[in-house]
Amino acid sequence: MAYASRRTERGVERVVIDGSEYIDPSILRAARAVYQSYCQVHVDEFPRPLGIAINRHNLRGELIFSQPILLPQECFVPFEQIEAGLY
């Protein structure tokens, strides 16, 4: 596994390894926790979100179902990144 580079986007560290981009693990864990809580509450059919907006300071998140509009302290975690670790 070749480590390529580190870069930040809106204060969120992203690591590029072998051409794939990875989000800061603490942000990703928080996004997965928010999504799992949502699934537990909405056990019936529910729409698939585009992703989750996570506040970098307190790690609270909100599911996003349309075009994301983020506050300066928030970052967007796409659902594909969340989904990859769930299965």
Number of C-alpha atoms within 10 A of each C-alpha: 5 8 10 12 12 12 12 11 9 12 12 16 15 17 18 16 14 11 11 9 14 14 19 12 11 11 23 21 15 21 28 21 15 19 21 14 11 14 13 9 8 11 8 8 7 9 8 10 14 17 23 26 25 24 20 18 9 10 16 16 22 15 20 18 12 9 8 14 11 12 10 10 14 21 21 24 22 17 18 11 16 20 12 8 10 9 5
